[in-house]
Amino acid sequence: MVKRTPKTDGLYIPPLDPEGRKRHDGGRFPQSGRRHMPIGKAEISAPFAERLGQSPRWVVRAPGRVNLIGEHTDYNDGFVLPLAIDRAVWIALRPREDRIVSVYSIDYEQACEFSLDELVTPAIKPRPSVAPPSATDGRGFVSGWIEYLKGTAWSLQEAGHRLRGWEGVLVGDVPRGAGLSSSAALEMAAARAMAAAGDLPWEPAEMAKLARRAENQWIGVNCGIMDQLISAAGRAGHALLIDCRSLQTEPVPLPPGTSVVVLDTSTRRGLVDSAYNERRRQCEEAARLLGVPALRDATIERLQRSAEKMNPVVLRRARHVIAENDRTLRAADAMRRGDAVELGRLMHQSHRSLRDDYEVSSDALNAMVECALARRSCFGARMTGAGFGGCAVALVRAEAADDFVRGTAAAYQHKTGHSPAVYVCQAADGVEMM
Ligand code: GLA
């Protein structure tokens, strides 16, 4: 069995998950300033062969993501501008004659299986991390990863797809709980694996919708479409402008001479789900008061005209969403022109709006963004993802990226006492069969 050895050189030791087990990223959590070695096909084919005695029939890869701009707009039918990153969930598999899905997780050192015939429509379930154990590895350790595969299979079957059993191994290097969409990557990898084994047609947007349904209804997290769709449809070297109403996507190139840097505050906040759902409700209320189907259809002028009949908190939430949609479209324009300065300016505005109007930032995220913006090589920085903890993203001059990474990590550590993980990431392709 090929075991991956966590690198702990004193810079950063990966935290344990609540069960005291290794994280989903299995110790691959990046070290500030180091070049990341993405997982390759060989790295999953070898453990597959060791367990199952032959080469896998298929190998699939589904990436995580970082969002450049367009935050908390997806569930308002708005625009987002994420990129798929060079960290992904991989599954190597072969078909089975029966209707069992049997998977070994390298990161959790845990085998789980389920029958495609046992997936009954769930009532909204609690999150897997707090759900009663669905599987153990014989030593009493439990984890919820298999629920993402079950939920995806359930969703595909609900949509009328006829699935077949398969067996394989699973590995990933998307940091879990960091706001880089490790769950969406797992769902999309599962969807691709199910589609390969069942010989289903692969239509990225349709599959992303089914994976989101798994997240919403099986896992019980009420997310929008951004994470699954960028994992499905990302393009190397590009961000994707996504219209979350029509699901149309347009690849937009990163400005020449720039690098995208992920800045993980190494803080994680609980209660993100309830705050997220509260924001969604406030947005729906604002749309109702404005008489529009979704905040996507509102303008700042219309909001100003209705300001008096709105609760001030709801007003600020709506102001963020309406302005953020506008910023996202302008950011895509700036990228088409190769204008890194304008893109960076819009990212900074986005951060201020998320901090002050949407109130989903945190002291650690604000500190990280300030440390990043203090460096001359930085065009712009902002929190990314749902917020409250996790990661910020920065756009920096490529030639100074290594220096930016070291300087920002050191400044943040000095300011907050937290050990961050700061690293350059590459814009990668979406789901692939390797
Ligand atoms: C989470 C959700 C996404 C999106 C972002 C905020 O990542 O999964 O659908 O709403 O938060 O932009």
Residues whose N, C-alpha, C, O or C-beta is under 5 A from the ligand:
A	BS01	GLA	G70 E71 H72 T73 D74 C223 G224 I225 M226 D227 G385 A386
